[in-house]
Amino acid sequence: MNALSSSDRRMKSVKENSILSFNEAGRFGVDFVEFDVQVTRDDCPVIFHDNFILTQEEGGITEKRVTELTIAEFFSYGPQREAGKIGKTMLRKAKDGKVYNWTVEADDSLCTLQEAFHKVDPHLGFNIELKFDDNIVYREDELTHVLQVILGVVFECAKDRPIIFSSFQPDAAQLVRKLQNTYPVFFLTNGGNEIYSDVRRNSLDEAMKICVTSGLQGIVSEVRGIFRSPAMIQRIKEANLNLLTYGQLNNVTEAVYMQHLMGIDGVIVDLVEEITEAVSDFNKPVMDAEDGLLDSGSMKVTTRPKFSERELSFLLKLIPELIQH
């Protein structure tokens, strides 16, 4: 994710949702890259997170809905592939309403889902988030059309690549499960951190209900939802569901380590290099300095803590209190 207002330069190092970013992430041994897919007005699945794309035109800021653009219009923004051609400047609106120039250290052009299949390391799995606007009520036929367009590209191009579908839109998650049974479908939830008019989106309990009744394979929760209700992990596991998390806390090594201990199946992160390095250390044997001779310098001593069951239980009880503040 590019956090343009952040003082952390790592959040502005590589253009998000780009071929460049996916292949860069793949260098660090991740299993999947997660990205957002929408469908243009002329039925081309493109990779882009925001509902609207902003630029500066004639002295003012204009914004256009991605799904109302043609593919040619979509490609007119940002870095261009043709030598000497200059694309429209890309801006981005933050949650607080401020608008920033979408400037990163390593930029890349916008891309389609089909291009990602052709240009990204074939061993790298895709977690395809089916992106819909929270503020729009979609008819079933509208959702079905969009999903069928996306599935057409996936079935044509995926070959042996691992694929997961995920969506915050409950009807879309259920529909994509009905439309195919080749790839697992995960329901995305904020885990109760925000309240929506659709009650199915408001808790881990509701997320579990959708998965169980619709035959979905797992839940992707905002990590604070899990930390606030750690007892849900066991319930989700007992329902034979996989559990992944996302959120800014997943860029903190200690938070990821706690999830490792709690039995979370995977984490979605922005700081790929740092977190994958930390995760690789989780699975190495821990050795105290007094346990072995280190004179040769050939043995690496990790500083990862060793928790007893009692200490882990205490930490799990403490975390919900910490998250509240």
C-alpha positions as CSV (number, residue, x, y, z in Angstrom):
1,M,0.0,0.0,0.0
2,N,1.2,3.5,-0.8
3,A,0.5,5.8,2.2
4,L,1.4,9.1,0.7
5,S,0.9,11.1,3.9
6,S,3.3,8.8,5.8
7,S,6.7,9.9,6.9
8,D,7.9,6.3,6.4
9,R,9.6,6.3,2.9
10,R,9.0,2.5,2.7
11,M,5.3,3.2,2.2
12,K,6.2,5.2,-0.9
13,S,8.9,3.1,-2.3
14,V,7.2,1.1,-5.1
15,K,3.8,1.8,-6.8
16,E,1.1,-0.3,-5.3
17,N,-1.0,-2.7,-7.4
18,S,1.6,-2.8,-10.1
19,I,3.5,-5.5,-12.0
20,L,6.7,-4.0,-10.5
21,S,5.4,-4.3,-7.0
22,F,4.2,-7.9,-7.4
23,N,7.5,-9.1,-8.8
24,E,9.4,-7.2,-6.1
25,A,7.4,-8.8,-3.4
26,G,7.9,-12.2,-5.0
27,R,11.7,-11.8,-4.4
28,F,11.2,-12.3,-0.7
29,G,9.5,-15.7,-0.7
30,V,5.9,-14.7,-0.1
31,D,3.2,-17.2,-1.1
32,F,0.7,-14.7,-2.5
33,V,0.4,-11.1,-3.6
34,E,-3.0,-9.4,-2.8
35,F,-4.5,-6.9,-5.2
36,D,-7.8,-5.3,-6.1
37,V,-9.7,-6.0,-9.3
38,Q,-12.4,-3.8,-10.9
39,V,-14.0,-4.0,-14.3
40,T,-14.0,-1.0,-16.7
41,R,-17.0,0.1,-18.7
42,D,-15.8,-1.9,-21.7
43,D,-15.4,-5.1,-19.7
44,C,-11.7,-5.2,-19.0
45,P,-10.6,-6.3,-15.5
46,V,-8.0,-3.9,-14.2
47,I,-6.0,-3.7,-11.0
48,F,-6.7,-0.6,-9.0
49,H,-7.6,-0.1,-5.3
50,D,-9.6,3.2,-5.1
51,N,-13.1,3.6,-6.5
52,F,-12.1,6.9,-8.1
53,I,-9.0,8.0,-10.0
54,L,-8.0,11.6,-9.6
55,T,-6.0,14.0,-11.7
56,Q,-5.2,17.7,-12.2
57,E,-6.9,19.2,-15.2
58,E,-7.4,22.9,-16.2
59,G,-6.4,24.1,-12.8
60,G,-8.8,21.9,-10.9
61,I,-8.9,18.4,-9.5
62,T,-11.2,15.9,-11.4
63,E,-12.2,12.5,-10.2
64,K,-13.7,9.7,-12.3
65,R,-15.1,6.4,-11.2
66,V,-12.8,3.6,-12.4
67,T,-15.7,1.4,-13.5
68,E,-17.1,4.2,-15.7
69,L,-13.8,4.5,-17.7
70,T,-12.9,2.6,-20.8
71,I,-9.6,0.7,-20.7
72,A,-8.1,3.4,-23.0
73,E,-9.1,6.1,-20.6
74,F,-7.8,4.1,-17.6
75,F,-4.4,3.7,-19.3
76,S,-4.2,7.5,-19.9
77,Y,-3.3,8.0,-16.2
78,G,0.2,7.7,-14.8
79,P,3.4,6.5,-16.4
80,Q,2.9,5.6,-20.1
81,R,4.4,2.6,-21.9
82,E,5.0,4.5,-25.2
83,A,8.3,6.4,-25.3
84,G,7.8,10.1,-25.2
85,K,4.1,9.9,-24.2
86,I,3.1,11.6,-21.0
87,G,0.2,10.4,-19.0
88,K,-2.2,12.4,-16.7
89,T,-0.8,13.2,-13.3
90,M,-2.2,10.9,-10.7
91,L,-3.4,12.2,-7.4
92,R,-4.8,10.4,-4.3
93,K,-7.3,11.4,-1.7
94,A,-6.4,10.3,1.9
95,K,-9.1,9.4,4.4
96,D,-8.9,12.8,5.9
97,G,-9.8,14.4,2.6
98,K,-6.4,15.8,1.8
99,V,-5.2,15.3,-1.8
100,Y,-1.6,14.2,-2.5
101,N,0.5,13.8,-5.6
102,W,0.8,10.1,-6.1
103,T,4.6,10.1,-6.1
104,V,6.7,7.1,-5.4
105,E,10.4,6.2,-5.7
106,A,9.8,3.3,-8.2
107,D,6.8,4.1,-10.4
108,D,5.0,1.8,-12.8
109,S,2.2,2.0,-15.3
110,L,-1.4,0.9,-14.5
111,C,-2.1,-2.7,-15.5
112,T,-4.8,-5.2,-16.3
113,L,-5.5,-8.6,-14.6
114,Q,-4.5,-10.4,-17.8
115,E,-1.1,-8.6,-17.8
116,A,-0.5,-9.7,-14.2
117,F,-1.0,-13.3,-15.2
118,H,1.5,-13.0,-18.1
119,K,4.1,-10.8,-16.4
120,V,4.3,-11.9,-12.8
121,D,6.4,-14.9,-11.7
122,P,4.1,-17.9,-12.3
123,H,4.9,-19.5,-9.0
124,L,3.5,-16.5,-7.1
125,G,-0.1,-17.0,-5.9
126,F,-2.7,-14.3,-6.5
127,N,-5.2,-13.2,-3.8
128,I,-7.7,-11.4,-6.0
129,E,-9.9,-9.0,-4.1
130,L,-13.1,-8.5,-5.9
131,K,-13.5,-4.7,-5.4
132,F,-16.9,-3.1,-5.1
133,D,-18.0,0.3,-3.8
134,D,-19.3,0.2,-0.2
135,N,-21.8,3.0,-1.0
136,I,-23.5,1.3,-3.9
137,V,-26.3,-1.4,-3.7
138,Y,-25.6,-3.8,-6.5
139,R,-28.2,-5.9,-8.3
140,E,-27.4,-9.6,-8.6
141,D,-27.2,-9.4,-12.4
142,E,-24.7,-6.6,-12.1
143,L,-22.5,-8.5,-9.7
144,T,-22.8,-11.7,-11.8
145,H,-21.7,-9.9,-15.0
146,V,-18.6,-8.4,-13.4
147,L,-17.6,-11.7,-11.8
148,Q,-18.1,-13.6,-15.0
149,V,-15.8,-11.1,-16.8
150,I,-13.1,-11.6,-14.1
151,L,-13.5,-15.4,-14.1
152,G,-13.1,-15.4,-17.8
153,V,-9.6,-14.0,-17.5
154,V,-8.7,-16.2,-14.6
155,F,-9.8,-19.4,-16.3
156,E,-8.0,-18.4,-19.5
157,C,-4.7,-17.4,-17.9
158,A,-4.3,-18.9,-14.4
159,K,-2.8,-22.3,-15.5
160,D,-1.2,-23.8,-12.3
161,R,-0.9,-20.5,-10.4
162,P,-2.5,-20.6,-6.9
163,I,-5.6,-18.4,-6.7
164,I,-7.7,-17.1,-3.8
165,F,-10.7,-14.9,-4.3
166,S,-11.7,-12.5,-1.5
167,S,-14.3,-9.7,-1.1
168,F,-15.9,-7.4,1.4
169,Q,-19.1,-7.5,-0.6
170,P,-21.0,-10.4,0.9
171,D,-23.2,-11.1,-2.2
172,A,-20.1,-11.0,-4.5
173,A,-18.3,-13.5,-2.2
174,Q,-21.3,-15.9,-2.2
175,L,-21.8,-15.5,-6.0
176,V,-18.3,-16.2,-7.0
177,R,-18.5,-19.4,-4.9
178,K,-21.6,-20.4,-6.9
179,L,-20.1,-19.5,-10.2
180,Q,-17.0,-21.7,-9.7
181,N,-15.6,-24.3,-7.3
182,T,-12.0,-24.4,-8.6
183,Y,-10.6,-21.7,-6.3
184,P,-11.2,-20.9,-2.7
185,V,-13.2,-17.9,-1.7
186,F,-12.5,-15.9,1.5
187,F,-14.8,-13.3,3.1
188,L,-13.1,-10.0,4.0
189,T,-14.3,-8.3,7.2
190,N,-13.3,-5.3,9.2
191,G,-13.9,-7.5,12.2
192,G,-16.2,-4.9,13.9
193,N,-13.9,-2.0,13.7
194,E,-16.4,-0.1,11.6
195,I,-20.1,-0.4,11.4
196,Y,-21.9,-0.8,8.0
197,S,-25.6,-0.8,7.1
198,D,-25.2,-4.4,5.9
199,V,-25.0,-6.3,9.3
200,R,-23.2,-9.2,7.6
201,R,-20.1,-7.0,7.5
202,N,-20.1,-6.0,11.1
203,S,-18.5,-8.8,13.1
204,L,-16.4,-12.0,12.9
205,D,-19.5,-13.9,14.0
206,E,-21.4,-12.7,10.9
207,A,-18.3,-13.5,8.7
208,M,-18.4,-17.0,10.1
209,K,-22.1,-17.4,9.3
210,I,-21.6,-16.3,5.7
211,C,-18.7,-18.7,5.2
212,V,-20.4,-21.7,6.8
213,T,-23.8,-21.2,5.0
214,S,-22.2,-20.4,1.6
215,G,-19.4,-22.9,1.6
216,L,-16.6,-20.3,1.6
217,Q,-13.2,-21.5,2.6
218,G,-12.0,-18.7,4.9
219,I,-12.0,-15.3,6.5
220,V,-9.6,-12.3,6.0
221,S,-10.1,-10.0,9.0
222,E,-8.6,-6.7,10.0
223,V,-6.1,-7.8,12.6
224,R,-7.5,-5.6,15.4
225,G,-10.7,-7.6,15.2
226,I,-8.8,-10.7,15.9
227,F,-6.8,-9.2,18.8
228,R,-10.0,-7.9,20.3
229,S,-11.6,-11.3,20.2
230,P,-8.8,-13.9,20.3
231,A,-11.3,-16.6,21.3
232,M,-12.8,-16.4,17.8
233,I,-9.6,-18.0,16.4
234,Q,-10.6,-21.4,17.9
235,R,-14.2,-21.1,16.7
236,I,-13.1,-20.3,13.2
237,K,-10.7,-23.2,13.2
238,E,-13.4,-25.5,14.5
239,A,-15.6,-24.4,11.6
240,N,-12.8,-25.7,9.3
241,L,-12.1,-22.2,8.0
242,N,-8.8,-20.6,7.2
243,L,-8.0,-17.3,8.8
244,L,-5.8,-14.5,7.3
245,T,-5.4,-10.9,8.6
246,Y,-4.6,-7.5,7.1
247,G,-4.1,-4.1,8.6
248,Q,-1.3,-1.6,9.6
249,L,-0.4,-3.7,12.7
250,N,0.8,-6.4,10.4
251,N,3.8,-4.2,9.6
252,V,4.9,-4.6,13.2
253,T,7.0,-7.7,13.8
254,E,5.8,-8.4,17.3
255,A,2.1,-8.3,16.2
256,V,2.8,-10.8,13.4
257,Y,4.7,-13.0,15.9
258,M,1.8,-13.0,18.3
259,Q,-0.5,-14.1,15.4
260,H,2.0,-16.9,14.6
261,L,1.7,-18.1,18.2
262,M,-2.1,-17.8,18.0
263,G,-2.4,-20.0,15.0
264,I,-3.3,-17.4,12.3
265,D,-2.7,-19.0,8.8
266,G,-1.3,-15.9,7.1
267,V,-0.8,-12.2,7.2
268,I,-1.1,-9.5,4.5
269,V,1.6,-6.9,4.9
270,D,3.0,-3.8,3.2
271,L,6.6,-4.1,4.5
272,V,7.3,-7.3,2.7
273,E,11.0,-7.6,3.2
274,E,11.0,-6.8,6.9
275,I,8.1,-9.1,7.8
276,T,9.2,-12.1,5.7
277,E,12.6,-11.9,7.3
278,A,11.0,-11.9,10.7
279,V,8.6,-14.8,9.8
280,S,11.5,-16.9,8.6
281,D,13.1,-16.4,12.0
282,F,9.9,-17.7,13.8
283,N,10.5,-21.2,12.5
284,K,14.2,-21.4,13.4
285,P,15.2,-23.1,16.6
286,V,15.7,-20.6,19.4
287,M,19.1,-20.9,21.2
288,D,20.2,-19.0,24.2
289,A,23.9,-17.9,24.3
290,E,24.6,-20.2,27.2
291,D,23.2,-23.2,25.4
292,G,26.0,-23.4,22.9
293,L,29.5,-22.2,21.9
294,L,29.4,-19.3,19.6
295,D,33.1,-18.8,19.1
296,S,33.1,-19.9,15.4
297,G,30.6,-17.2,14.6
298,S,28.7,-19.7,12.4
299,M,25.6,-19.9,14.6
300,K,23.0,-17.2,14.6
301,V,21.3,-16.5,17.9
302,T,17.8,-15.2,17.6
303,T,16.3,-12.9,20.2
304,R,12.8,-14.2,19.7
305,P,11.0,-14.7,23.0
306,K,10.0,-18.1,24.3
307,F,6.5,-17.9,25.9
308,S,5.1,-20.5,28.3
309,E,1.5,-21.4,27.9
310,R,0.7,-19.3,31.0
311,E,2.5,-16.3,29.6
312,L,0.8,-16.7,26.2
313,S,-2.6,-16.9,27.9
314,F,-1.8,-13.7,29.8
315,L,-0.7,-11.9,26.6
316,L,-3.9,-12.9,24.7
317,K,-6.0,-11.5,27.6
318,L,-3.9,-8.3,27.6
319,I,-4.0,-7.6,23.8
320,P,-7.7,-6.7,23.7
321,E,-7.1,-4.1,26.4
322,L,-4.2,-2.6,24.5
323,I,-6.0,-2.4,21.2
324,Q,-8.8,-0.4,22.8
325,H,-6.4,2.5,23.5
